[in-house]
Amino acid sequence: MTKINLSKLISIVIGLSLILTCSAAAMVPDNQNSKSLLSNGPVVTTAKENIQKFTGSPVDAINGITLMKTYDGYVYQVITATDNVYDINIKTGMVEAAMIQMGNDYSVKGKDISSMKAVADAFVEEHYTNFANKKMTLVRSQVIDHGDMGKEYVFSWNAKSGEAYTLSSASVSFFPDDNTLYYHGTDRELLVDTIPKLPQDDAQKIGERAFNMGSEAETQSRLVVIPSGESQKLAWIVDTVEYDKEGIANGGSVTVDAISGEVLSTNPFN
Amino acid sequence: MNSDNVFFFDGHGGPGRLQFSASSDQFMTAKTNSVYPYLQGSNGQLADTVLAVYMSCNSATLDDTYGNVAYQSFVEGVDMSLGWTNTITSGQSDYWSGRFWYWLDEGCSVKIASQRATSDTNTAYGGNPGGMDSVVCRSNGNCAMTIDPARAGV
């Protein structure tokens, strides 16, 4: 068997990438930041105030601010002089993501996972304003091995209404090798009833049909609240996968309206 | 790929293999085999590559027959090879890659750019990273090198 012709490979890859990028472009948020807003004094001042509310201490100099689109709005993405990054919801002023160097209060170096969980609990209870009121439940506690980038320890919470996962969630990830912490927290008022009209089994069949899945498909689903303009919808997220004889995963994720049964979006595997 | 410093694949794949045709079974595999072209034993063709990103499902997952794409790429001389150990969805992967190149362009190391791209994907997709959080880097160090400024020919 001959070895691969790498020059030929490059042209194939570039072509394939362009095709996939173009076909997927309509279904994803814009992944580019806006121009710098660093010269916008009021935005800088407000950003500093919001970060100070989150951290509880004065903000060091800001090196960059850009606008970034999210699934339900926009955030200012702020980079400080000490290279911490904060995503601030432009409507609420809440810090909804933070990528920060851990101070002594939240250092997890040398700690086991149960001790890290305690640190994560303390962090999220301090920084997610409505954590206790929302009755957040732990939905994920996981160690992810990133190879030579080290290990990540992830703890995630979600507020539920009945069986539905709402838009209020939080997560804390530690990278002990780098002494860094990543936080995400969104707090959204629940605007819809969370009792589905579409049974789960029917939703899974609709999801499987969306990807023309075969008899070997493995399918699971969860009931979620999703943003819909200024309102919300109740939906089933159906994840379905089937491997072909070469081990390639077919299928993906389908969002099905839990009231009408309409397929709202599909997100195939790469 | 002698003079290329960065290689980026965006498409279908599975453990130990990348797919190069939408409708047929044309693959490139990590390890030597009798059916498909392969990476193993590339005789230094990849040695000048500083970063290779294999953005496909399970590109960092080991297959007993075909090997592990990200790992084999590193063995063949790529300084830093990125792959994934899970299935990844096209929406999140497209978003992730845009953010990853953005952070690299801002001067971040591959490691930090990867972490921040995953965080941004979580923000953009309401906490659903679509498998992108299963990213793995294989390198001699800890993937802390930058690619900006470019180091072509160094």
Interface residues (C-beta under 8 A of the other chain):
Chain A: M1 T2 K3 I4 N5 L6 S7 L9 I10 I12 V13 L16 S17 I19 L20 T21 A24 A25 M27 V28 P29 N31 Q32 N33 M68 K69 T70 Y71 D72 V75 Q77 V85 D87 E96 A97 M99 I144 D145 H146 G147 D148 M149 G150 E152 V154 S156 L167 S169 S171 F175 D177 D178 T180 Y182 H184 T186 I226 P227 V241 Y243 E246 G247 I248 A249 G252 S253 N267 P268 F269 N270
Chain B: M1 D4 F7 F8 F9 D10 G11 H12 G13 G14 P15 G16 R17 Q19 F20 A22 D25 F27 M28 T32 N33 S34 V35 Y36 P37 Y38 L39 G41 S42 N43 Q45 L46 M55 S56 C57 N58 A60 D63 A70 T85 T87 I88 T89 S90 G91 Q92 S93 D94 Y95 S97 G98 R99 Y102 K111 S114 Q115 R116 S119 D120 N122 T123 A124 Y125 G126 G127 G130 D133 S134 V135 V136 C137 R138 S139 G141 N142 C143
